Amino acid sequence: MSEARNESSIESLESSRPSTPIVEETRPDETDMLGEQSSTPKRDQKPKTQEEMIISVATAVLEEKKDKGVKVAAPEPFDGDRKETRRFLTEVEIYLRMHPTEYDTDEKKCLFFLSYLQGKDTQAWKQRNTDLIFDWKDGDEKLEWKDLKSAFKKHYLPIDIKADAQLRIEEMKMGERADNYVNEFRVLADESGYDDEALAHIFQKGLPFILADKILNQPQGRPKDLNGWYEAAIRFDEQYKYAKAVQKPRRFQMANKKKKKFEKKETTVNRMETGRLSEEDHREYMKDGRCFRCAKQGHLSRDCPMKNTEKAPEKAVKKTPREAYVKIQAMFKEYSHEEQKELLNIMEDEGF
C-alpha cells in the first residue's frame, strides 16, 4: 500500500506545473579558498524544483524496497519421491523469480536448486551435478540452469506422465478430509487426460460410501458436473464433522470414587441373582466388613438372617424386553436425581 501511494504521488507531482526553482548553495572549491586555481572544470549546477527533489527521494525509497525483495516461502526439500517432482520444480521457480537480484547467475540458481535435494535417493545425482560446478576448468562447458532443470525432469519425472496419473487417480481414496482429497484429485485429473464424465465417476468411487450416498440422494439431485461433485463432497463432509463435534459428550470419564458408588449397588443385585462374588468384590466386602450373602454390614455370612429365607435356585428364565425394561426402570428410580444424572453419564461414556 505504501509503495502504491508513493508511485501515485510521483505521478501527480510529475503532471503538476513546476513551482519556483530552488537553487542549491554552491560551496567554493577548496583550491580557490587556498588561492590556487582548480584543475578540474566546474560543472554547472542545475537548479532543482521542490517537486523534482521529492520525486528523487521517493524513487530512491522504492528502489531500496525492491532490492530487499518480497518475502516468499522457501521450497520444501526434495527427497526423491517422483510424485513431488512437479511440486518441487514449481516452488523453486517461484522462489528464484521473486529473488532476481540475489540469484542473478546460472551458477547461483543451480547451487540453490541442488542445496534442496536431500536423502539417499538424490545423493548420487546431486553430487554428480555439484561436481560439474566446483570442478569446472577452462575449456569445460559450464552447467546452465535450463540444462540442469531438463536433466532433473528426465531423471525424476515418470516416463509416461499421463499413464502414471491415470494409475494413481484410480487408486485414490478419501482420507480424513474431503477438501484434501479434492485438492490432490485435481492435480492428477489435469495430468490424466480423462474427460470430466470419467473423472466424476472415479471421484465418486474414492469417496466413503456414506458420503457418496448423501450426495447421490440430496434433495436437488446428484451433481451435474465434476465441480458439483467437488463442492458437494466438501459441503457434506463439513456438515458431518460439525454435527459430530456438537454431539460429542462433554464428560468423557467419571471419577473412580463416583463409579464405585454405583458399582456396589449393582454388585448387590448381581450377588443376589448369581450367588457368587467376584474376587474384587470379595476383597471389597472383607475390607468393608460386609456379609458375603446379603452384602450388609454387622454380621458374617454364617450368621446372615437371610440364610434360611433363600429359595432354592430356580432355573433362570430369559425376560422379555418389556420385563427387562420394567426392572431397569425400577432399579433406576432407587437413585436420587443427582445419582441418576451421573449414572446416565456413565452409561453414555461406556457406549450403552
C-alpha positions in Angstrom: 0.0 0.0 0.0 2.8 2.4 0.9 4.6 1.7 -2.4 1.3 2.4 -4.3 0.9 5.7 -2.5 4.5 6.7 -3.3 4.1 5.9 -7.0 0.8 7.8 -7.1 2.4 10.8 -5.5 5.2 10.7 -8.1 2.8 10.6 -11.0 0.7 13.5 -9.6 3.8 15.6 -9.0 5.1 15.0 -12.5 1.9 16.2 -14.1 1.7 19.4 -12.0 3.2 22.7 -13.1 6.8 23.3 -11.8 6.9 25.8 -8.9 9.6 28.3 -8.1 13.1 26.8 -8.6 15.2 26.2 -5.6 18.9 27.0 -6.3 21.3 24.9 -4.2 24.0 26.7 -2.5 27.4 26.1 -4.2 30.4 25.6 -2.0 33.6 27.2 -3.1 36.3 24.8 -4.3 39.0 24.1 -1.8 41.7 25.2 -4.2 40.0 28.5 -4.7 40.0 29.0 -1.0 43.7 28.4 -0.9 44.3 30.9 -3.7 45.1 28.2 -6.2 43.3 27.6 -9.4 41.5 24.3 -9.7 42.5 22.0 -12.5 39.0 20.4 -12.6 36.5 22.3 -14.6 33.4 23.2 -12.6 30.1 21.6 -13.6 27.1 23.9 -14.0 24.7 23.3 -11.1 21.2 23.0 -12.5 18.5 24.2 -10.0 16.1 21.6 -8.8 12.5 22.3 -8.2 10.8 21.1 -5.0 8.8 18.6 -7.0 12.0 17.1 -8.5 13.6 16.7 -5.1 10.5 14.9 -3.7 10.4 12.6 -6.8 14.1 11.8 -6.4 13.7 10.8 -2.7 10.5 8.8 -3.4 12.2 6.9 -6.2 15.2 6.1 -4.0 12.8 4.6 -1.4 11.0 2.5 -3.9 14.3 1.2 -5.3 15.5 0.3 -1.9 12.4 -1.7 -1.1 12.7 -3.5 -4.4 16.3 -4.5 -3.7 15.2 -6.1 -0.4 12.9 -8.5 -2.3 9.4 -9.8 -1.4 9.1 -12.4 1.3 8.2 -15.8 -0.2 8.3 -19.3 1.2 11.4 -21.3 0.5 10.9 -24.6 -1.3 10.2 -27.8 0.6 13.2 -30.1 0.2 13.0 -32.9 -2.4 13.8 -36.4 -1.2 13.5 -38.3 -4.5 9.7 -39.0 -4.4 8.7 -38.8 -8.0 5.2 -37.7 -7.0 6.7 -34.5 -5.6 8.9 -33.6 -8.7 6.5 -31.1 -10.2 5.7 -29.5 -6.9 9.4 -29.0 -6.1 10.2 -27.5 -9.5 7.4 -25.1 -9.2 8.4 -23.9 -5.8 12.0 -23.4 -6.9 10.9 -21.4 -10.0 8.7 -19.2 -7.8 11.4 -18.5 -5.3 14.0 -17.7 -7.9 11.6 -15.4 -9.8 10.9 -13.5 -6.6 14.7 -13.0 -5.9 16.1 -11.9 -9.2 18.9 -9.8 -7.8 20.1 -12.4 -5.3 20.2 -15.3 -7.8 21.3 -13.5 -11.0 23.6 -16.1 -12.5 23.1 -19.7 -13.6 25.7 -20.9 -11.1 23.8 -19.4 -8.2 20.5 -20.8 -9.4 21.9 -24.3 -9.9 23.6 -24.3 -6.4 20.4 -23.1 -4.8 18.4 -25.9 -6.5 20.9 -28.6 -5.6 21.0 -27.5 -2.0 17.4 -28.6 -1.6 18.0 -32.1 -2.7 18.1 -34.4 0.3 18.1 -38.1 1.1 19.8 -41.1 -0.3 17.6 -41.2 -3.4 19.0 -37.9 -4.6 22.6 -38.0 -3.2 24.3 -39.5 -6.3 22.5 -37.2 -8.8 23.2 -34.2 -6.6 26.9 -35.0 -6.2 27.4 -35.6 -9.9 25.9 -32.2 -10.9 27.6 -30.4 -8.0 31.0 -31.6 -9.2 30.2 -30.1 -12.7 30.2 -26.7 -11.0 33.0 -27.0 -8.5 35.4 -29.0 -10.7 35.0 -26.7 -13.7 38.1 -25.9 -15.7 38.9 -23.7 -18.6 37.5 -25.2 -21.8 34.8 -27.1 -20.0 31.2 -26.4 -20.7 29.5 -24.6 -17.8 26.4 -26.0 -16.3 23.4 -23.8 -17.2 20.2 -23.6 -15.2 18.0 -24.7 -18.1 20.1 -27.8 -18.7 20.0 -28.7 -15.0 16.2 -28.5 -15.0 15.9 -30.6 -18.1 18.2 -33.3 -16.6 16.2 -33.2 -13.4 12.9 -33.7 -15.2 14.3 -36.5 -17.3 15.7 -38.3 -14.2 12.8 -37.9 -11.8 9.6 -37.4 -13.8 7.7 -40.6 -14.8 8.4 -41.6 -18.4 4.7 -41.6 -19.2 3.2 -38.9 -17.0 -0.3 -39.4 -18.4 -0.3 -43.2 -17.7 1.2 -42.6 -14.2 -1.5 -40.1 -13.4 -4.3 -42.4 -14.5 -3.0 -45.3 -12.3 -2.7 -43.1 -9.3 -6.0 -41.3 -9.6 -7.9 -44.6 -10.0 -6.3 -45.8 -6.7 -7.1 -42.7 -4.7 -9.3 -42.9 -1.7 -10.5 -40.1 0.5 -8.8 -39.8 3.9 -9.9 -37.7 6.9 -10.9 -34.6 5.0 -12.8 -34.1 1.7 -11.0 -30.8 0.8 -7.6 -32.5 0.9 -9.0 -35.3 -1.3 -10.3 -32.7 -3.8 -7.0 -30.8 -4.0 -5.0 -34.0 -4.6 -7.6 -35.3 -7.1 -7.5 -32.1 -9.1 -3.7 -32.2 -9.6 -3.9 -35.8 -11.0 -7.0 -35.0 -13.0 -5.1 -32.4 -15.0 -2.4 -34.9 -15.9 -4.6 -37.9 -16.5 -6.2 -36.8 -19.8 -9.6 -38.1 -18.7 -12.7 -36.1 -19.5 -15.0 -34.7 -16.8 -17.5 -37.5 -17.0 -14.9 -40.2 -16.4 -13.3 -38.1 -13.6 -16.6 -37.7 -11.9 -17.1 -41.5 -11.8 -13.6 -42.0 -10.5 -14.0 -39.3 -7.9 -17.2 -40.9 -6.6 -15.6 -44.3 -6.3 -12.9 -42.8 -4.0 -15.5 -41.3 -1.5 -16.6 -43.2 1.6 -20.0 -45.0 0.9 -21.9 -42.9 3.4 -20.7 -39.6 1.9 -21.3 -40.7 -1.7 -24.8 -41.9 -0.7 -25.7 -38.5 0.8 -24.5 -36.7 -2.4 -26.5 -39.0 -4.7 -29.7 -38.7 -2.6 -29.6 -35.0 -1.8 -33.0 -33.2 -2.5 -31.7 -31.3 -5.5 -30.4 -34.5 -7.1 -26.9 -35.7 -8.0 -24.3 -33.1 -9.1 -24.4 -32.3 -12.8 -20.6 -31.9 -13.3 -17.2 -32.5 -11.8 -17.1 -29.2 -9.9 -20.5 -30.0 -8.5 -19.1 -33.3 -7.1 -16.2 -31.4 -5.5 -18.4 -28.8 -3.8 -21.0 -31.4 -2.6 -18.3 -33.6 -1.1 -16.7 -30.8 0.8 -20.1 -29.4 2.0 -21.5 -32.7 3.3 -18.1 -33.6 4.9 -18.0 -30.3 6.8 -21.7 -30.8 7.9 -20.9 -34.3 9.2 -17.8 -33.1 11.1 -19.7 -30.2 12.6 -22.6 -32.4 13.8 -20.2 -34.9 15.2 -18.4 -32.2 17.2 -21.7 -30.7 18.5 -23.0 -34.1 19.7 -19.7 -35.1 21.4 -20.3 -35.7 25.1 -18.8 -33.2 27.4 -17.9 -35.7 30.1 -15.6 -38.5 29.0 -14.8 -40.2 32.2 -16.3 -40.3 35.7 -14.1 -40.2 38.8 -13.4 -43.7 40.2 -14.9 -42.9 43.6 -18.2 -41.9 41.9 -18.3 -45.1 39.8 -17.8 -47.3 42.9 -21.0 -45.9 44.5 -23.0 -47.4 41.6 -20.8 -50.5 41.3 -21.6 -51.5 44.9 -25.3 -51.3 44.3 -25.0 -53.2 41.1 -22.9 -55.8 42.8 -25.6 -56.4 45.4 -28.1 -57.1 42.7 -25.7 -59.4 40.9 -24.8 -61.2 44.1 -28.5 -61.9 44.9 -29.1 -63.2 41.3 -25.9 -65.3 40.8 -25.0 -66.4 44.3 -21.3 -65.7 43.6 -18.9 -62.9 44.3 -16.0 -61.9 42.0 -12.5 -61.8 43.5 -12.5 -58.0 43.5 -15.9 -57.9 45.3 -14.7 -60.5 47.8 -11.8 -58.2 48.8 -14.1 -55.2 48.9 -16.6 -57.0 51.2 -13.8 -58.1 53.6 -12.5 -54.6 53.7 -15.9 -53.1 54.5 -17.0 -55.9 56.8 -19.9 -56.9 54.7 -21.8 -60.1 54.6 -20.9 -62.3 51.6 -24.6 -63.4 51.4 -26.7 -60.2 51.7 -23.9 -57.5 51.3 -25.0 -55.8 54.6 -22.6 -54.8 57.4 -22.7 -56.0 61.0 -22.6 -59.8 60.7 -20.9 -62.6 58.9 -22.4 -64.8 56.2 -22.8 -67.8 58.6 -25.0 -65.5 60.8 -26.9 -63.9 58.0 -30.6 -63.6 58.8 -31.4 -64.2 55.2 -29.7 -67.6 55.3 -32.9 -69.6 55.9 -35.1 -67.5 53.8 -33.4 -68.0 50.5 -35.3 -70.1 48.0 -33.7 -72.9 46.1 -32.1 -71.7 43.0 -34.5 -71.6 40.1 -33.7 -72.1 36.5 -33.1 -68.7 35.0 -35.8 -67.6 32.7 -35.0 -65.1 30.0 -37.0 -62.0 30.5 -38.9 -60.3 27.6 -37.7 -56.9 26.5 -40.7 -55.3 28.3 -39.9 -57.1 31.5 -36.3 -56.1 31.4 -37.2 -52.5 30.8 -39.6 -52.5 33.8 -36.9 -54.0 36.0 -34.2 -51.5 34.9 -36.7 -48.6 35.4 -37.4 -49.8 38.9 -33.7 -50.0 39.7 -33.1 -46.6 38.2 -35.8 -45.0 40.4 -34.0 -46.1 43.6 -31.3 -43.4 42.9 -31.6 -39.7 43.7 -31.9 -37.2 40.9 -28.2 -36.4 41.0 -27.2 -40.0 41.0 -29.5 -40.7 38.0 -27.7 -38.0 36.1 -24.3 -39.5 36.9 -25.5 -43.0 36.0 -26.7 -41.7 32.6 -23.3 -40.2 32.0 -21.6 -43.4 32.8 -23.8 -45.3 30.5 -23.2 -42.8 27.7 -19.4 -43.0 28.2 -19.4 -46.8 28.1 -21.4 -46.8 24.9 -24.6 -48.3 26.5 
